[in-house]
Amino acid sequence: MAAALETSYLLLALIIPVLVLGWASFQRFGLLKKPDAIVAISNNTSGLACQLADGRHVPASVTNASFLSAKLLILHFKPSASKSGSMMTIITGNMGLLRSNTNDTAFRRLRILLRAGSPEPKHTPPSP
């Protein structure tokens, strides 16, 4: 009985910091309020570009550390400029209590683009 109670306290002591750190990350990367927050992602013939809240456009590629699901995207980007560090954003779909930070159509299109990939840069599709 005492061991079970001790284990419960240990789990509670671990869960609270994880929840606090998770909420802090969502505040920073998901609410898009910081100047270096990614507020838009565009795809053109030269690849992906992230638009930051301060107006800058940064060409980047998505890394393998990213997470994709039906309701949540945690995207890690590596900017093309080698002097820049990695960037991250959290994009949510409708998750019940947590409101979406993008519209459903854009969320679905981005998921499809990330799962299926896009044509190689400067790729021209064959004409019919």
Sine and cosine of phi, psi and omega as CSV:
sin_phi,cos_phi,sin_psi,cos_psi,sin_omega,cos_omega
0.00,0.00,-0.70,0.71,-0.02,-1.00
-0.91,0.40,-0.59,0.81,0.00,-1.00
-0.92,0.39,-0.63,0.78,0.03,-1.00
-0.91,0.41,-0.64,0.77,0.01,-1.00
-0.92,0.39,-0.64,0.76,0.02,-1.00
-0.91,0.42,-0.66,0.75,0.04,-1.00
-0.89,0.45,-0.64,0.77,0.03,-1.00
-0.88,0.47,-0.68,0.73,0.03,-1.00
-0.91,0.41,-0.62,0.79,0.02,-1.00
-0.90,0.43,-0.70,0.72,0.04,-1.00
-0.89,0.46,-0.68,0.73,0.03,-1.00
-0.89,0.46,-0.65,0.76,0.01,-1.00
-0.91,0.41,-0.47,0.88,0.02,-1.00
-1.00,0.07,-0.58,0.82,-0.06,-1.00
-0.93,0.38,-0.65,0.76,-0.05,-1.00
-0.87,0.49,-0.76,0.64,0.04,-1.00
-0.89,0.46,-0.59,0.81,0.02,-1.00
-0.90,0.44,-0.69,0.73,0.03,-1.00
-0.90,0.44,-0.67,0.75,0.01,-1.00
-0.90,0.43,-0.71,0.71,0.02,-1.00
-0.92,0.40,-0.62,0.79,0.05,-1.00
-0.89,0.45,-0.68,0.73,0.02,-1.00
-0.91,0.41,-0.64,0.77,0.02,-1.00
-0.89,0.45,-0.65,0.76,0.05,-1.00
-0.90,0.43,-0.66,0.76,0.02,-1.00
-0.91,0.41,-0.63,0.78,0.04,-1.00
-0.86,0.50,-0.66,0.75,-0.07,-1.00
-0.98,0.21,-0.73,0.68,-0.15,-0.99
-0.98,-0.20,-0.35,0.94,-0.08,-1.00
-0.98,-0.18,-0.45,0.89,-0.03,-1.00
-1.00,0.00,-0.10,0.99,0.16,-0.99
0.86,0.52,0.63,0.78,-0.08,-1.00
-0.97,-0.24,-0.30,0.95,-0.02,-1.00
-0.99,0.17,0.44,-0.90,-0.01,-1.00
-0.86,0.51,-0.50,0.87,-0.01,-1.00
-0.99,-0.13,0.24,0.97,0.04,-1.00
-0.95,0.31,0.62,-0.78,0.05,-1.00
-0.99,0.16,0.89,-0.46,-0.04,-1.00
-0.96,-0.28,-0.23,0.97,0.04,-1.00
-0.39,-0.92,0.50,-0.86,0.06,-1.00
-0.80,-0.60,0.81,-0.59,0.01,-1.00
-0.87,-0.49,0.45,-0.89,0.01,-1.00
-0.77,-0.64,0.83,-0.56,0.06,-1.00
-0.67,-0.74,-0.24,-0.97,-0.08,-1.00
-0.90,0.44,-0.37,0.93,0.00,-1.00
-1.00,-0.07,0.02,1.00,0.04,-1.00
0.91,-0.42,-0.32,-0.95,-0.02,-1.00
-0.99,0.11,0.53,-0.85,0.12,-0.99
-0.66,-0.75,0.66,-0.75,0.03,-1.00
-0.98,-0.22,0.76,-0.65,0.11,-0.99
-0.99,-0.12,0.81,-0.59,-0.02,-1.00
-1.00,-0.04,0.32,-0.95,-0.04,-1.00
-0.87,0.49,-0.45,0.89,0.02,-1.00
-1.00,0.10,0.09,1.00,0.09,-1.00
0.99,-0.16,-0.22,0.98,-0.01,-1.00
-0.95,0.33,0.52,-0.86,0.11,-0.99
-0.92,-0.38,0.82,-0.57,-0.06,-1.00
-0.86,-0.51,0.92,-0.39,0.10,-1.00
-0.90,0.45,0.71,-0.70,-0.08,-1.00
-0.43,-0.90,0.22,-0.98,0.11,-0.99
-0.80,-0.60,0.48,-0.88,0.00,-1.00
-0.99,0.17,0.71,-0.70,-0.01,-1.00
-1.00,-0.04,0.19,-0.98,0.03,-1.00
-0.94,0.33,-0.20,0.98,0.01,-1.00
-0.98,0.21,-0.02,1.00,-0.02,-1.00
-0.97,0.26,0.41,-0.91,0.01,-1.00
-0.83,-0.56,0.76,-0.65,0.02,-1.00
-0.83,-0.55,0.74,-0.67,0.15,-0.99
-0.58,-0.81,0.00,-1.00,-0.06,-1.00
-0.92,0.39,-0.44,0.90,-0.07,-1.00
-0.86,-0.52,-0.09,1.00,-0.12,-0.99
-0.54,-0.84,0.72,-0.69,0.13,-0.99
-0.83,-0.56,0.82,-0.57,0.15,-0.99
-0.90,-0.43,0.96,-0.28,-0.13,-0.99
-0.95,-0.32,0.78,-0.62,0.11,-0.99
-0.96,-0.28,0.78,-0.62,-0.02,-1.00
-0.90,-0.43,0.59,-0.81,0.16,-0.99
-0.93,-0.37,0.92,-0.39,0.02,-1.00
-0.89,0.46,0.53,-0.85,0.01,-1.00
-0.91,0.42,-0.54,0.84,0.05,-1.00
-0.95,0.30,0.85,-0.53,-0.11,-0.99
-0.91,0.41,-0.38,0.93,-0.04,-1.00
-0.98,0.20,-0.25,0.97,-0.01,-1.00
-1.00,0.07,0.54,-0.84,0.08,-1.00
-0.99,0.12,0.00,-1.00,0.00,-1.00
-0.96,0.27,0.37,-0.93,0.00,-1.00
-0.81,-0.59,0.41,-0.91,0.00,-1.00
-0.64,-0.77,0.52,-0.85,0.13,-0.99
-0.60,-0.80,0.47,-0.88,0.07,-1.00
-0.90,-0.43,0.84,-0.54,0.00,-1.00
-0.88,-0.48,0.82,-0.58,-0.05,-1.00
-0.92,-0.40,0.60,-0.80,0.20,-0.98
-1.00,-0.02,-0.23,-0.97,0.06,-1.00
-0.94,0.34,0.90,-0.44,-0.06,-1.00
-0.84,-0.55,0.62,0.78,0.01,-1.00
0.97,0.25,-0.95,-0.31,-0.05,-1.00
-0.93,0.36,-0.49,0.87,-0.02,-1.00
-1.00,0.05,0.86,-0.50,-0.04,-1.00
-0.97,0.25,0.46,-0.89,0.01,-1.00
-0.95,0.31,0.60,-0.80,0.06,-1.00
-0.96,-0.27,0.30,0.95,0.11,-0.99
-0.42,-0.91,0.22,-0.98,0.04,-1.00
-0.99,0.12,0.35,-0.94,-0.10,-0.99
-0.87,0.50,-0.66,0.75,-0.03,-1.00
-0.90,0.43,-0.73,0.69,0.01,-1.00
-0.90,0.43,-0.63,0.78,0.02,-1.00
-0.89,0.46,-0.72,0.69,0.00,-1.00
-0.90,0.44,-0.70,0.72,0.00,-1.00
-0.89,0.46,-0.65,0.76,0.01,-1.00
-0.92,0.40,-0.67,0.74,0.05,-1.00
-0.86,0.51,-0.68,0.73,0.01,-1.00
-0.90,0.43,-0.70,0.71,0.02,-1.00
-0.86,0.51,-0.69,0.72,-0.04,-1.00
-0.95,0.32,-0.58,0.81,0.00,-1.00
-0.97,0.23,-0.71,0.71,-0.07,-1.00
-1.00,0.06,-0.41,0.91,-0.06,-1.00
1.00,0.08,0.17,-0.98,0.03,-1.00
-0.87,-0.49,0.27,-0.96,0.05,-1.00
-0.86,0.51,0.41,-0.91,0.05,-1.00
-0.84,0.54,0.50,-0.87,0.05,-1.00
-0.81,0.58,0.65,-0.76,0.02,-1.00
0.89,0.45,0.37,0.93,0.06,-1.00
-0.99,0.13,0.76,-0.65,0.06,-1.00
-0.94,-0.33,0.83,-0.56,0.02,-1.00
-0.91,0.41,0.47,-0.88,0.01,-1.00
-0.91,0.41,0.56,-0.83,0.02,-1.00
-0.99,0.15,0.53,-0.85,-0.06,-1.00
-0.94,0.33,0.00,0.00,0.00,0.00
